[in-house]
Amino acid sequence: MDELPEQGTLFADPTGPAPDDFVGYRGPTACSAAGITYRQLDYWARTNLVVPTVRSATGSGSQRLYSFKDILVLKVVKRLLDAGVSLQNIRVAVDALRVRGVDELAQLTLLSDGTTVYECTSSEEVVDLLRGGQGVFGIAVSGALRELRGSLVHLPAERADAGADELVEGRQDELSLRRQQRSATA
């Protein structure tokens, strides 16, 4: 019997390539991508809800750098808050999200009844939860991941393992450009 050729994929992986662990986004960029205010970002970092994993602030004038995964978690937190979930219950959900990689997060759907957050990794789990009368709204983390990839493409990023003003894929924010110009003329 002749072997059939292997079927290729029709569409690229919607989650895309894995993000670089040394690429970080400053606070204003993280806020823009996650749809939150800087005040929320600062509060969540100071209360350890979502802390920057690329580089934390080390004093006055230092810049936090948030990883792609950090911003994804920020986006999920924002959606849970918008749905009326309490910050206390969101903390429990975030603790469960922190231990996972981006690929694992992309496979999750979070459902909530407004009080408790449920994590589902298959359509059967979603159906079982809904069948039991639980769950009022859902957040497909893969959808948030795709949105985030699309919005971060045009926003400035920097490498934590390089100089503070080094470009990432040709992108640089205005403050970094000014610093670089001042250094060149000094």
C-alpha positions in Angstrom: 0.0 0.0 0.0 1.4 3.4 -1.0 2.0 5.9 1.8 0.1 9.1 1.5 2.2 12.3 1.8 2.0 14.0 5.2 -0.6 16.7 5.4 0.8 20.2 6.0 -0.9 22.8 8.1 -3.0 25.3 6.2 -2.6 28.2 8.7 0.3 29.2 10.8 0.2 28.7 14.5 -2.0 31.5 15.9 0.1 31.9 19.0 3.2 32.5 16.9 6.8 32.0 18.0 7.8 32.0 21.7 8.6 35.5 23.0 12.2 36.3 23.9 12.8 36.1 27.7 15.2 39.1 27.6 12.8 41.4 25.7 10.8 43.7 28.0 8.3 46.5 27.7 8.3 49.6 29.9 5.3 50.5 32.0 3.5 52.8 29.6 3.9 50.2 26.8 2.5 47.5 29.1 -0.4 49.7 30.0 -1.2 50.5 26.4 -1.1 46.8 25.4 -3.1 45.6 28.4 -5.6 48.4 28.3 -5.0 49.5 31.9 -3.9 52.8 33.5 -0.4 53.4 34.8 -1.9 53.8 38.3 -3.3 50.2 38.1 0.0 48.9 36.8 2.0 50.5 39.6 -0.5 49.3 42.3 -0.5 45.8 41.0 3.3 45.7 40.9 3.6 47.2 44.5 1.1 44.7 45.8 2.7 41.7 43.9 -0.4 41.0 41.9 1.5 41.2 38.6 5.2 41.9 38.9 7.6 42.5 36.1 9.8 39.5 35.4 12.3 40.9 33.0 13.5 43.7 35.3 11.9 45.2 38.5 12.3 48.8 39.6 15.4 49.2 41.8 14.8 52.8 42.9 13.9 56.2 41.7 14.3 56.6 38.0 14.7 52.9 37.2 12.4 51.3 34.7 10.4 48.1 35.2 10.4 45.8 32.2 7.4 43.6 31.7 7.7 40.3 29.7 5.2 39.3 27.0 3.7 36.8 29.5 3.4 39.5 32.2 1.4 41.7 29.8 -0.8 38.8 28.9 -1.5 38.2 32.6 -2.2 42.0 33.0 -4.7 41.7 30.1 -6.4 38.8 31.7 -6.6 40.6 35.1 -8.2 43.6 33.4 -10.8 41.4 31.7 -11.6 39.6 35.0 -11.9 43.0 36.8 -14.2 44.3 34.0 -16.4 41.2 34.5 -16.8 42.0 38.2 -14.5 39.4 39.8 -13.0 40.6 43.1 -9.3 41.4 43.4 -9.0 38.7 46.0 -10.3 36.0 43.6 -8.2 37.4 40.8 -5.1 37.0 43.0 -5.9 33.3 43.3 -6.3 33.0 39.6 -3.0 34.9 38.9 -1.1 32.6 41.2 -2.3 29.7 39.1 -1.4 31.5 35.8 2.1 32.5 36.9 3.4 29.0 37.0 2.5 28.3 33.4 4.4 29.1 30.2 2.9 31.1 27.4 2.1 28.0 25.4 0.2 26.5 28.3 -1.7 29.8 28.9 -2.8 29.8 25.2 -4.6 26.5 25.9 -6.7 27.9 28.8 -10.2 29.2 28.9 -11.1 31.0 32.1 -14.8 30.9 33.2 -16.3 32.8 36.1 -19.6 33.2 37.8 -18.4 36.6 39.0 -17.1 35.1 42.2 -14.9 32.1 41.4 -12.6 31.7 38.5 -12.5 28.3 36.8 -9.8 27.1 34.5 -10.7 24.9 31.6 -8.2 23.2 29.3 -10.7 21.4 27.0 -14.1 22.0 25.5 -15.4 19.1 27.6 -14.5 20.9 30.8 -16.2 24.0 29.6 -19.4 22.1 28.8 -19.3 20.2 32.2 -18.9 23.5 34.0 -21.8 25.1 32.1 -23.9 22.0 32.5 -23.5 22.2 36.3 -24.9 25.7 36.2 -21.6 27.4 36.7 -19.9 30.0 34.7 -21.4 33.3 33.4 -18.6 34.5 31.2 -15.4 33.2 29.6 -12.0 34.4 28.7 -10.2 32.5 26.0 -6.6 33.3 26.8 -5.5 32.4 23.2 -7.7 35.3 21.9 -6.0 37.7 24.4 -2.6 36.3 23.3 -3.3 37.0 19.6 -4.6 40.6 20.4 -1.5 41.2 22.4 0.9 40.0 19.7 -0.8 42.3 17.3 -0.6 45.3 19.5 3.0 44.8 20.7 4.4 44.6 17.2 4.2 48.4 16.9 5.2 49.3 20.4 8.7 50.0 21.7 10.6 47.2 23.5 14.1 46.9 24.9 16.5 44.1 25.8 17.2 43.6 29.5 20.6 41.9 28.6 21.8 45.0 26.7 22.3 48.7 27.2 19.2 50.7 28.3 18.9 52.3 24.9 19.5 49.4 22.7 16.9 48.8 20.0 14.8 45.7 19.7 13.9 44.9 16.1 14.3 48.6 15.2 11.8 49.8 17.8 12.7 52.4 20.4 10.7 54.8 22.5 11.0 58.5 22.5 12.8 58.8 25.8 15.4 56.3 24.7 16.0 58.2 21.5 16.5 61.4 23.4 19.0 59.7 25.8 20.9 58.2 22.8 21.1 61.6 21.1 22.3 63.3 24.3 25.0 60.6 24.7 26.1 61.1 21.1 26.5 64.9 21.5 28.3 64.7 24.9 
